[in-house]
Amino acid sequence: MIPYERHVFICTNQRDPSNPKGCCASKDADEVRSRLKKLAFDAGLRGRIRINSAGCLDRCEDGVTIVVYPEAVWYGNVGPEDVDELFHEHVLNGRPVERLRTDRPAGADR
């Protein structure tokens, strides 16, 4: 039995600004996480949906990186402007937001 219907991990890793890999923290990761948490709370999903910060997900070039389980759908370049769509489409309704996915098979349109 899965403890949550969906478990959402948002990379909030912070690196030194001189690091060439960059980091999700410098790309508004905290704002993205806070908005997702608020939407889940406002929807009354406590105990059904879990929104978590994550350390480095090793996709710095795609930051802000998010992964949603149990589907294991990876998202990249998520900004605050994408959060409502991601929440309503995927977290609530189980429909991945294709334009933000970074886990598509080789050759798929990105």
Residue frames relative to the residue before (quaternion, step in Angstrom):
aa qw qx qy qz dx dy dz
M 1.0000 0.0000 0.0000 0.0000 0.00 0.00 0.00
I 0.3386 -0.7354 0.5509 0.2027 3.56 -0.86 0.95
P 0.4762 -0.7037 0.4435 0.2851 3.58 -0.86 0.92
Y 0.7879 0.1749 -0.0958 0.5826 3.61 1.14 -0.57
E 0.5512 -0.5849 0.4716 0.3628 3.55 -1.17 0.53
R 0.7730 -0.0460 0.0386 0.6315 3.55 1.08 -0.81
H 0.1331 -0.7539 0.6402 0.0637 3.52 -1.15 0.78
V 0.1227 -0.8191 0.5604 -0.0032 3.54 -0.55 1.26
F 0.1154 -0.7879 0.6044 0.0259 3.56 -0.75 1.13
I 0.1008 -0.7819 0.6147 0.0246 3.57 -0.82 1.07
C 0.3716 -0.7160 0.5411 0.2376 3.57 -0.69 1.04
T 0.0161 -0.7856 0.6183 -0.0187 3.54 -0.85 1.05
N 0.2573 0.8068 -0.4947 0.1954 3.55 1.26 0.44
Q 0.1651 -0.7771 0.6029 0.0733 3.54 -1.08 0.84
R 0.1043 -0.7766 0.6207 0.0283 3.54 -0.90 1.03
D 0.6488 -0.4610 0.4198 0.4363 3.51 -1.34 0.22
P 0.5556 -0.6432 0.4092 0.3319 3.62 -0.88 0.86
S 0.6564 0.5130 -0.3236 0.4486 3.60 1.13 -0.47
N 0.4960 0.6567 -0.4358 0.3644 3.61 1.24 -0.16
P 0.4403 -0.7334 0.4509 0.2548 3.61 -0.66 1.07
K 0.5947 0.5780 -0.3713 0.4175 3.63 1.17 -0.41
G 0.3435 -0.7230 0.5223 0.2939 3.57 1.14 -0.55
C 0.1993 -0.7743 0.5816 0.1500 3.57 -1.25 -0.26
C 0.6056 -0.5796 0.4153 0.3533 3.52 -1.25 0.51
A 0.5882 0.5951 -0.3758 0.3982 3.59 1.04 -0.71
S 0.6966 0.4691 -0.2812 0.4643 3.59 0.98 -0.75
K 0.6853 0.4549 -0.2689 0.5012 3.59 1.31 -0.10
D 0.6639 -0.5564 0.2818 0.4125 3.58 1.10 0.78
A 0.2106 0.8121 -0.5188 0.1640 3.60 1.11 0.60
D 0.6547 0.5129 -0.3320 0.4450 3.61 0.92 -0.78
E 0.6391 0.5155 -0.3217 0.4715 3.57 1.03 -0.75
V 0.6306 0.5249 -0.3214 0.4727 3.58 1.00 -0.85
R 0.6751 0.4950 -0.2906 0.4634 3.59 0.85 -0.97
S 0.6657 0.5119 -0.3083 0.4469 3.59 0.85 -0.94
R 0.6606 0.5026 -0.3075 0.4652 3.58 0.95 -0.84
L 0.6444 0.5094 -0.3274 0.4669 3.61 0.94 -0.81
K 0.6491 0.5139 -0.3142 0.4646 3.58 0.96 -0.87
K 0.6549 0.5097 -0.3165 0.4595 3.60 0.95 -0.84
L 0.6528 0.5128 -0.3184 0.4577 3.58 0.92 -0.88
A 0.6537 0.5038 -0.3118 0.4707 3.60 0.97 -0.84
F 0.6495 0.5115 -0.3107 0.4691 3.58 0.97 -0.88
D 0.6823 0.4985 -0.2858 0.4520 3.59 0.85 -1.01
A 0.6772 0.4757 -0.2836 0.4845 3.59 1.14 -0.63
G 0.4643 -0.7088 0.4277 0.3149 3.61 1.27 0.00
L 0.4071 0.7568 -0.4258 0.2832 3.57 1.11 0.66
R 0.2768 0.7717 -0.5282 0.2210 3.60 1.18 0.32
G 0.8032 0.2417 -0.2129 0.5011 3.54 -0.87 1.03
R 0.7060 0.4161 -0.2636 0.5089 3.60 1.24 -0.27
I 0.7725 0.1687 -0.0617 0.6091 3.55 1.09 -0.85
R 0.1349 -0.7816 0.6056 0.0639 3.58 -0.95 0.91
I 0.1102 -0.7652 0.6335 0.0321 3.56 -0.87 1.05
N 0.0055 0.8336 -0.5475 0.0729 3.60 -0.60 1.18
S 0.4278 -0.5962 0.5979 0.3226 3.49 -1.32 0.41
A 0.1168 -0.7637 0.6285 0.0900 3.54 -1.19 0.54
G 0.5048 -0.5776 0.5334 0.3564 3.51 -1.28 0.40
C 0.8007 -0.2827 0.1977 0.4897 3.54 -1.25 -0.27
L 0.2135 -0.7672 0.5962 0.1015 3.56 -0.91 1.02
D 0.4615 -0.7365 0.3902 0.3037 3.57 1.38 0.28
R 0.5993 0.4853 -0.3989 0.4962 3.54 1.02 0.86
C 0.0171 0.8711 -0.4896 0.0347 3.51 1.03 0.94
E 0.6580 0.5251 -0.3160 0.4376 3.58 0.98 -0.82
D 0.7088 0.4233 -0.2468 0.5074 3.60 1.26 -0.39
G 0.3750 0.7783 -0.4556 0.2148 3.60 1.24 0.11
V 0.5318 -0.1564 -0.8321 0.0204 1.61 -2.15 1.21
T 0.2357 -0.7796 0.5722 0.0965 3.54 -0.85 1.09
I 0.0414 -0.7718 0.6343 -0.0173 3.53 -1.06 0.92
V 0.0501 -0.7622 0.6425 0.0607 3.56 -1.13 0.67
V 0.1825 -0.7866 0.5873 0.0561 3.54 -0.96 1.00
Y 0.1051 -0.7812 0.6151 0.0179 3.53 -0.82 1.12
P 0.5281 -0.0341 -0.8380 -0.1329 1.65 -2.33 0.85
E 0.5086 0.6838 -0.4161 0.3173 3.62 1.21 -0.11
A 0.2642 -0.7849 0.5075 0.2379 3.59 1.23 -0.49
V 0.3016 0.7301 -0.5384 0.2935 3.55 0.89 1.00
W 0.2104 -0.7837 0.5796 0.0741 3.54 -0.82 1.13
Y 0.1158 -0.7759 0.6191 0.0371 3.52 -1.03 0.95
G 0.0808 -0.7994 0.5937 0.0444 3.54 -1.17 0.61
N 0.8123 0.2400 -0.2097 0.4885 3.50 -1.33 0.45
V 0.2761 0.7645 -0.5246 0.2533 3.55 1.06 0.82
G 0.0939 -0.7883 0.6074 0.0302 3.54 -0.83 1.02
P 0.7192 -0.4308 0.3131 0.4463 3.56 -1.26 0.21
E 0.6467 0.5423 -0.3143 0.4345 3.59 1.08 -0.71
D 0.6722 0.5000 -0.2868 0.4646 3.62 1.25 -0.32
V 0.5119 0.7164 -0.3903 0.2690 3.56 1.20 -0.51
D 0.6669 0.5060 -0.3304 0.4359 3.61 0.78 -0.89
E 0.6529 0.5057 -0.3116 0.4700 3.58 0.94 -0.87
L 0.6594 0.5067 -0.3117 0.4596 3.59 0.85 -0.94
F 0.6623 0.5065 -0.3082 0.4581 3.58 0.92 -0.88
H 0.7340 0.4402 -0.2560 0.4493 3.59 0.68 -1.07
E 0.7035 0.4588 -0.2787 0.4658 3.58 0.93 -0.81
H 0.8137 0.2909 -0.1539 0.4791 3.59 0.58 -1.10
V 0.7155 0.4569 -0.2878 0.4432 3.58 0.60 -1.09
L 0.7481 0.3880 -0.2273 0.4880 3.60 0.85 -0.88
N 0.8422 0.2561 -0.0760 0.4683 3.55 0.78 -1.04
G 0.4967 -0.7126 0.4009 0.2911 3.58 1.25 0.12
R 0.5626 0.5786 -0.3981 0.4360 3.60 1.21 0.37
P 0.3478 -0.7532 0.5139 0.2185 3.62 -0.33 1.17
V 0.4105 -0.6801 0.5568 0.2429 3.54 -1.18 0.72
E 0.3376 -0.8115 0.4440 0.1743 3.53 0.00 1.36
R 0.6625 0.5397 -0.3245 0.4056 3.61 0.88 -0.82
L 0.7156 0.4231 -0.2475 0.4976 3.61 1.21 -0.41
R 0.5034 0.6859 -0.4165 0.3203 3.60 1.21 -0.24
T 0.1477 -0.7694 0.6153 0.0874 3.53 -1.16 0.72
D 0.6348 0.5442 -0.3206 0.4450 3.59 1.26 0.15
R 0.3660 0.7493 -0.4814 0.2699 3.56 1.22 0.38
P 0.6049 -0.5767 0.4002 0.3760 3.55 -1.11 0.60
A 0.6470 -0.5082 0.3931 0.4106 3.57 -1.22 0.50
G 0.7774 0.3252 -0.2565 0.4733 3.55 -0.99 0.87
A 0.5475 0.5979 -0.4160 0.4119 3.59 1.20 -0.26
D 0.5665 -0.5858 0.4491 0.3663 3.57 -1.11 0.63
R 0.1905 -0.7877 0.5768 0.1030 3.56 -0.98 0.83
